[in-house]
Amino acid sequence: MALEAANPESEERRKRDVRPVIAACPVCNGRMEVVYARNNQQVSVCSDCHSGLTIPAAAWNILRTKRMSK
């Protein structure tokens, strides 16, 4: 049995939201790759030094608020 989304409108809004991608590693300046992007959280890992960077849900809420206030 397939499960349906609890709030399909928020699912569609999440897909439309443009989220910036961290391009360069803050440690070695290598290329960052997004390995997890779900539940308002994005995790990127450097392809060279394997350092991880997690952007929490609160940061996306602040970004959305700043964009709406412009």
N, C-alpha and C positions, 0 to 999 in steps of 0.2 A: 504494500500500500504506500503510495507516494504522499508525502507531507506537503501541505501548502504553506506559503509564507504567512506569518501572523499579520503583517501589514504590507500588502503588495505595493502601496504607494511609496512607502519609505524605501523599498527595494529598488523601485524605478528611479527615485531621486538619487540614491546612492550610486547607481550606474551612471547617471548623468553628471555627477560631481566630478570636476577635473581636479585631480590631486597632483601636486608637483612631485617629481621624482628626484631623489638625491642622486646627482650625476657623479660626483667625485667623493671618494673616501676621505673623511676628515683626518685619518691617520697617515695614509701613504699616497693619497691622491690617485688611487686606482679607480677602476670602474665599479660602480655599485649596481647590483642586480636586485630587483624586488623578488623576494622568495615567498612572501605571504602578504596578501592584501584582502582582508575580510574583517567583518565586525568592527568597522571603523578603526582598524589598526593596520599599519603597514610596516613590514620588516624587510630591511635591505641588508645584503651581505656583500662585502668587497670581494671581487673575484681574485685579487692578488693576495691580500693579507688575511682574508676571511674574518675581518672585524664585522660585527653586527650593529645595526642601528635600528631602533624601534621608535616609530612615531605613534604616540598614544592617541586615543579617541579625543581627549581634551584638546589636543593641538588642532585637530580638524575642526572642532567646534569654534575655537578662537579664529581660525582662518575663515570659516563661513561667516562669522559675525563681522569680521573686518571687511570682507568683500561686500556684504549687504549694506554696511554703513557708508560705503563710497558713493 
